[in-house]
Amino acid sequence: MRINITQIPKEGLSLHETSAAASLDLNTPEINFISPVELSAQVAKVSNRLLVGVQAKGLIQPVCSRCLEEFET
């Protein structure tokens, strides 16, 4: 998700995007994303600063620490 700072309106900007977890470098040996990641971002200009709030949502397949079985969450 790329944002051109000069094109952010006074009322702010709301962005939504779906990306592969691999392209965001989110997969680790402990956590494996098994669905695309849905990203939502709210961007606002305040004086000479940017405020950015980001939410990410996706389906992962970790391993249970008790039984060592994979599960989806």
BELNOR-V980280 format. One record per pair of residues at least 24 apart in sequence whose ideal C-beta (glycine too) atoms are under 8 Angstrom apart, sorted by sequence separation. I is the first residue (numbers start at 1). GAP is how many residues later the second one is. D is the distance in whole Angstrom. If there is no record, write none. Layout:
BEGIN
i->I gap->GAP d->D
i->I gap->GAP d->D
END
This chain:
BEGIN
i->15 gap->24 d->8
i->16 gap->24 d->5
i->35 gap->24 d->4
i->15 gap->25 d->7
i->16 gap->25 d->8
i->33 gap->25 d->5
i->34 gap->25 d->5
i->14 gap->26 d->8
i->15 gap->26 d->5
i->33 gap->26 d->7
i->34 gap->26 d->7
i->14 gap->27 d->7
i->15 gap->27 d->8
i->33 gap->27 d->5
i->34 gap->27 d->5
i->13 gap->28 d->8
i->14 gap->28 d->5
i->15 gap->28 d->7
i->32 gap->28 d->6
i->33 gap->28 d->8
i->13 gap->29 d->7
i->14 gap->29 d->8
i->31 gap->29 d->5
i->32 gap->29 d->5
i->12 gap->30 d->6
i->13 gap->30 d->4
i->32 gap->30 d->8
i->12 gap->31 d->6
i->13 gap->31 d->8
i->31 gap->31 d->6
i->12 gap->32 d->4
i->26 gap->32 d->8
i->30 gap->32 d->7
i->12 gap->33 d->7
i->30 gap->33 d->7
i->8 gap->35 d->6
i->10 gap->35 d->7
i->8 gap->36 d->8
i->8 gap->37 d->6
i->21 gap->37 d->6
i->1 gap->38 d->6
i->3 gap->38 d->8
i->34 gap->38 d->7
i->1 gap->40 d->6
i->3 gap->40 d->6
i->8 gap->42 d->8
i->5 gap->45 d->7
END
